[in-house]
Amino acid sequence: MLQFEESGPAVTGDWASGATALRAYRAWVGLYGTASPAVVIRLIEEVGGRRHVLRAWTAQGEVETLPGHGGRKGLGSDR
């Protein structure tokens, strides 16, 4: 999910492969991540109708949320 504003309209994509989804997420960060400080890019996994944010990128950096742990890990410049 790519948003140019936190609660603005979103560009989304669906991928069956986690590797493909991660490549798309990284490409979006590269293309749009510095477009505006308001840009938010999220990699979301949906299983059984439940959504879980795996990674989120903002101007403050990237955060990874480990599935099933509820914990968030700051990734700093590892984008």
QUIPEPE-V125845 format. One record per helix or strand of 3 or more residues. SS is the DSSP state (H for helix, E for strand). FROM is the first residue (numbers start at 1). LEN is the number of residues. If there is no record, write none. Layout:
ss/from/len
SS/FROM/LEN
SS/FROM/LEN
//
This chain:
ss/from/len
H/18/15
E/40/8
E/50/9
E/61/5
E/72/5
//
